[in-house]
């Protein structure tokens, strides 16, 4: 079974409480946003693969996403419980 490392970015963890603590809309379809200068809507996240010397580096970005949604998405990516 493959083993994965979940690493903190070079400049430290960037996960923090959202300044807006209202409940985000988690039922809507996230729009496709390819421009990194555009902020993600609350309650959405995107996973961007980037080629690297060792294969692919995956960068996950989100806005006002509950940790339960984050772990659910990671479960699907690695094919097992996170």
HELIX and SHEET records of a PDB file:
HELIX    1   1 UNK A   67  UNK A   78  1                                  12    
SHEET    1   A 2 UNK A  44  UNK A  52  0                                        
SHEET    2   A 2 UNK A  55  UNK A  63 -1                                        
END                                                                             
